[in-house]
Structures are given as C-alpha cells and as structure tokens.
C-alpha cells in the first residue's frame, strides 16, 4: 500500500431516513373524515326538518364517534404519527 491509501474503511454518518410523506392519506384519516361528513349531513337534516332536534344531536354524536374511531385506528398504526 502507498502512503495515500488507508487500510481503514471510511465511516459515513448519514442522517436517519425521513418519514414517509403520505399527506394524511391513511385509513384513519379517511374513516374519520367520512364519519364527520356523514355526521354533519345528519345534523344539517336535523336543522332543516322542523322539530327534529334529536336528529341534530344524533349527527353530533356521529361526529364525536368518528373522532374516537379515528384515534383508535391511529393507535393501531393505521394513521400518520
């Protein structure tokens, strides 16, 4: 070996890999947004129909339930962290 060549290997210090950029296109996001949209539609129907306050509140329950389901799906690994 010549003086310019080294027997030791060079170590490359690379940064960690970047997380995938899926922009929220996950199962948890789709389920959550679909549930919120359905709940908003049901609540809107409850406002339009005279005297259907129970339908309005049912839509809000659907919205809240979809948030819970989305959180569970995210916790199961089907969402973005």
Buried (B, 14 or more C-beta within 10 A) or exposed (E): EEEEEEEEEEEEEEEEEEEEEEEEEBBBBBBBEEBBEBBBEBBEBBEEEEEBEEBBEBBBEBBEEBEEBBEEBBEEEBBBE
